[in-house]
Amino acid sequence: MIQPDRGAGGASPDLTDETVDVSVLVIGAGAAGARTAIELVEQGIDPEDVLVIGKRAHGDAHTTWARGGINGALGTHDPEDDPAIHAADTLKEGHFLNDPGKVETVTRRMPRLLRELDDWGMAYSRTAEGDIDQRYFGAQSFRRTAFAGDHTGESLLDTLVAKAQSLSVPYRENVFISRVLTDGGRVVGAAGVDLDTGGFVVFRADTVVLAAGGYTSLYDRHSSRDDENTADGPALAYEAGARLMDLEFVQFHPTGMVGDRYGETWDGRLVTEAVRGDGGRLYNVEGVLQAAGERTESRGAHYRTDRPETDDGWRHNIVIERDSVGGMRLSTASVGSPSRAVQAALDAGYELNYHQLE
């Protein structure tokens, strides 16, 4: 049960304006946070023992800006597609630095999860027969991107929020979490600021789930809103003692609107990759078409001749963690091997389609 505990005059002697007790605290209210809360309740946790925290207004997480789609081997148009081939495509496109076990877990679960969203009312685009439509995105051997027009992220979050609300999951908006609290190496809650009142809030929790997004806003030029993707999640985890892996891999959406040209309300709004899949072309500021095959990045990078991923000694993940004296320690971890089914799909040599980068 959530139990607010305000001190005399609205503030306690330790400068905390509010204390909240909860069993499970979910930090982050986008698709990951909402889906986590749904799963907790469906696994038997009382909704009153869960609290989802968001630093923006309810339903306005960065998930809403995603346009293109969600990958899963449904086989709508290509029935020969399956999760093992999806995993093989992912490992190849990741130059075999992906964790094969985690990749296979995701690809195996995605068909069921996509259909689950359909059952919950997701506004997918449909084929003439009424099936969930799918299309190519970059680095796919088959059409496996399910989508909802050019508003997939918005429809996804709307669906998840509606499902969470139907389960009576509590939500608190406009709270910025600045610290995960620990005691003796164990996480015991979180502290933050209520952005509406300016008051300090402490959440005492048995379990804390971090679902707080990425960190593209650390870069001066990026395609996200400036006040989102600000590394809240990784920073909170690191300060609490978690080990972080492969921080150098940052996803930038390749096309986005620029506020200086289109107005502040458009700043950071993403343009779906599907515009290129449907024939759109990308020009530089001089009006010159940038063909991916002529560049060293994108498609050109996939035709390297040195192929370092074939060297087992090269296939390591970089791990960062706090040192006992307050410094930072770097180490590496070897990447595992795929299952026999995924290895068979790799050996079959399915060709990845890079039409998105033409």
Protein Blocks (a to p, Z undefined) as FASTA:
>chain_A
ZZddddehhiafkopabdcddfbdcedjbfklmmmmmmmmmnopafklpccddfbdehia
fklmpmkbccddehlmmmmbcfklmmmmmmmmnnopacfklmmmmmmmmmmmmmmmmmno
pacdddfkopacddddehiabdcbdcehjllmmmmmmmmmmmmmmnopacdehiacfbdc
deehiafbdcdddfknopacddddfbdcddebpaklmpmbdcbdfkgonommmmmmmmno
pacehkllccddfbdcdfklnojklgopacdfklmmnopacddfkopacdfklpmbhjlm
mmcfklmmlpmklmccddddddfkopacddddddddddfklmmmmmnopacdfklmZZ
